[in-house]
Amino acid sequence: MNAPALPADALRAALARLLDGLPPKAAAQAVERLIANYRGRTPTEAPVLRDRSDVVAYAAYRMPATFEAVCSALGAFADAVPGWTPGSHLDIGGGTGAATWAVSATWAGERPVTVLDWAEPALALGREIAAAQPELKAAEWRRARIGRALDVDGADLVTISYVLGELTAADRAAVLDVAVAAAQAVVVVEPGTPDGYARVIEARDRLIGAGLHVAAPCPHSAACPIVPGEDWCHFSARVSRSSLHRQVKGGSLPYEDEKFSYVAATRFPPAPAPSRVVRRPQIRKGQVLLDLCETDPSLRRATVTKRHGPLYRAARDADWGDAWPPAD
Ligand SMILES: C[S@@+](CC[C@H](N)C(=O)[O-])C[C@H]1O[C@@H](n2cnc3c(N)ncnc32)[C@H](O)[C@@H]1O
């Protein structure tokens, strides 16, 4: 008997099957339409993902990247809550379900899963591709509009990924309040841009204001030490490029890096990293430069040299986004 496919592989295969029947030109045109629709958008009164070709384009073109970004955020979050596994998951603005796949990739086992979105075609496609993943087969895909009237059942984990940028300020506040009322843990992921970071900070403040503790990426729940407008906290996740990506974007690299910002917060006290690497480490001759966000809270550059022995070897392996120093 074959071993079950890992969620990342199963998702890649499901998305490849989705494109199988489509002429490549039609798929590329659908992606270009989608990119044009998203460019310079402000929150609208109606879904952007209106029909099957919109959602196939979204799933094939963006979902691998949002999946990897959420996986990366959940990986750091899981390290900060050792021993905790979500018993249930609610994905708000879940679209085609990238975060549900990321949760399955992070914590093994089945759990009740609910995906809410106002775009029916996105939910239908999400349900269709989730049929390839045993843990997601029983997921409930429900049409719902984010706002004060959003009514949800409790869930251990609520994810809100790549959604806040599509909402008005009032709806951003509402969805966070709904999440806080429903969950033990809330994870918000946004694009790793200055605007995405600003929305993450706004969400972080609201979660802390509601009594939650920041578990990741920050090593503390105090104010972010980054001066607004001067920099933005973000991380990077590597995404394999499909032939569709290469067709639309050109270039020959087999991967691209998805930049994202995130915050994970819990109702229970977490064990956040002692500090976190917040830029790509710079490896020089005999030394590694690490930009760290620390518990104080402050930003500091640490220089780890050969004289530091095992710590130097760990620094050479450290990656952007990792906890520092690494747990034994
Ligand atoms: C960029 S997609 C992200 C989808 C998914 N969470 C992911 O990470 O790939 C944004 C999603 O938010 C949904 N959305 C936007 N505004 C919404 C609203 N007011 N109510 C419900 N869903 C909304 C969209 O339909 C879309 O599926």
Ligand as a Chemical Component Dictionary entry (heavy atoms), coordinates in Angstrom:
data_LIG
# 
_chem_comp.id                   LIG 
_chem_comp.type                 NON-POLYMER 
_chem_comp.pdbx_formal_charge   0 
_chem_comp.three_letter_code    LIG 
# 
loop_
_chem_comp_atom.comp_id 
_chem_comp_atom.atom_id 
_chem_comp_atom.alt_atom_id 
_chem_comp_atom.type_symbol 
_chem_comp_atom.charge 
_chem_comp_atom.model_Cartn_x 
_chem_comp_atom.model_Cartn_y 
_chem_comp_atom.model_Cartn_z 
_chem_comp_atom.pdbx_ordinal 
LIG C1  C1  C 0  -6.875  36.778 -1.154 1  
LIG S1  S1  S 1  -8.153  35.659 -0.797 2  
LIG C2  C2  C 0  -7.422  34.646 0.495  3  
LIG C3  C3  C 0  -8.008  33.289 0.537  4  
LIG C4  C4  C 0  -7.335  32.330 1.528  5  
LIG N1  N1  N 0  -7.572  32.746 2.883  6  
LIG C5  C5  C 0  -5.865  32.172 1.253  7  
LIG O1  O1  O 0  -5.063  32.444 2.153  8  
LIG O2  O2  O -1 -5.516  31.756 0.139  9  
LIG C6  C6  C 0  -9.297  36.628 0.153  10 
LIG C7  C7  C 0  -10.567 35.877 0.459  11 
LIG O3  O3  O 0  -11.361 36.674 1.349  12 
LIG C8  C8  C 0  -12.714 36.577 0.929  13 
LIG N2  N2  N 0  -13.427 37.788 1.385  14 
LIG C9  C9  C 0  -13.107 39.070 1.121  15 
LIG N3  N3  N 0  -13.999 39.900 1.692  16 
LIG C10 C10 C 0  -14.896 39.113 2.339  17 
LIG C11 C11 C 0  -16.055 39.399 3.121  18 
LIG N4  N4  N 0  -16.462 40.644 3.339  19 
LIG N5  N5  N 0  -16.742 38.352 3.624  20 
LIG C12 C12 C 0  -16.334 37.064 3.405  21 
LIG N6  N6  N 0  -15.257 36.750 2.663  22 
LIG C13 C13 C 0  -14.533 37.762 2.146  23 
LIG C14 C14 C 0  -12.602 36.512 -0.585 24 
LIG O4  O4  O 0  -13.772 36.004 -1.196 25 
LIG C15 C15 C 0  -11.397 35.608 -0.785 26 
LIG O5  O5  O 0  -11.741 34.247 -0.851 27 
# 
loop_
_chem_comp_bond.comp_id 
_chem_comp_bond.atom_id_1 
_chem_comp_bond.atom_id_2 
_chem_comp_bond.value_order 
_chem_comp_bond.pdbx_ordinal 
LIG C1  S1  SING 1  
LIG S1  C2  SING 2  
LIG S1  C6  SING 3  
LIG C2  C3  SING 4  
LIG C3  C4  SING 5  
LIG C4  N1  SING 6  
LIG C4  C5  SING 7  
LIG C5  O1  DOUB 8  
LIG C5  O2  SING 9  
LIG C6  C7  SING 10 
LIG C7  O3  SING 11 
LIG C7  C15 SING 12 
LIG O3  C8  SING 13 
LIG C8  N2  SING 14 
LIG C8  C14 SING 15 
LIG N2  C9  SING 16 
LIG N2  C13 SING 17 
LIG C9  N3  DOUB 18 
LIG N3  C10 SING 19 
LIG C10 C11 SING 20 
LIG C10 C13 DOUB 21 
LIG C11 N4  SING 22 
LIG C11 N5  DOUB 23 
LIG N5  C12 SING 24 
LIG C12 N6  DOUB 25 
LIG N6  C13 SING 26 
LIG C14 O4  SING 27 
LIG C14 C15 SING 28 
LIG C15 O5  SING 29 
# 
